[in-house]
Amino acid sequence: MTQTPSTAKSAKPSSAEPDKTTPPGRAYRGVSIEKRRAERREKLLRAGTIIFGSIGFHGTSVRAICAEAGLTERYFYESFSNSEALLSEIYQLITDQIRQLVSRAIAYRSGEPDAMAEAALTAYFEFLHDNPHAARVIMMEIMGVNRQTDAQYRQVMDEFANFLVAVLRGLHPEHQRDDTRDYLLATGLIGALVNIAMRWMLNGYREPVADVVQAARFILMSVNNQLGR
């Protein structure tokens, strides 16, 4: 790799090499310009997830991402200003997918705290196990890149804490609300789940999903049972 990570992430090529298979400005084999652009963007998102999730953000370059996607650098800059922008969008897409999986899992078990915890945690940890590149992106690669991605990470953690507060309050409508306590408690629970997932990932997903789920479930249910007293 001839470029340093910092150079490759921020500098646009002075002359873009055209993609001979998809000439710009006109439809190709009946496929519209907009659809081809969207397909290229999707390829870059998939390639970025693989590269960031294996080599790491600081160890790669725009050139490596484009090679994985099968595109020239010209098309990278068609969709993203730099690799930080690509990382940010990948992170948002992954965390949105996790939120949808968890929400769907608990929707079928509404009002049953133990079953809800089991379903939500299973959805979360199975996703990480089945998508190790995505797991590394959201657990490690997003942090310490720049102020914007650090702020994005904190915002997503706050959103998950807000989601957990809403779930707990729905389970315990009789519980007297205390915003400071409730949000601090939810933040602590999210932190515990993230750290369990981080350790599991760094250990190569050695423990079975069911064992990890049960350990995390014990924490959630302990808090839930305390609130129910």
Secondary structure, 3 states (H helix, E strand, C coil): CCCCHHHHHHCCCCCCCCCCCCCCCCCECCECHHHHHHHHHHHHHHHHHHHHCCCCHHHCCHHHHHHHHCCCHHHHHHHCCCHHHHHHHHHHHHHHHHHHHHHHHHHCCCCCHHHHHHHHHHHHHHHHHHCHHHHHHHHHHCCCCCHHHHHHHHHHHHHHHHHHHHHHHHHCCCCCCCHHHHHHHHHHHHHHHHHHHHHHHHCCCCCCHHHHHHHHHHHHHHHHHHHCC
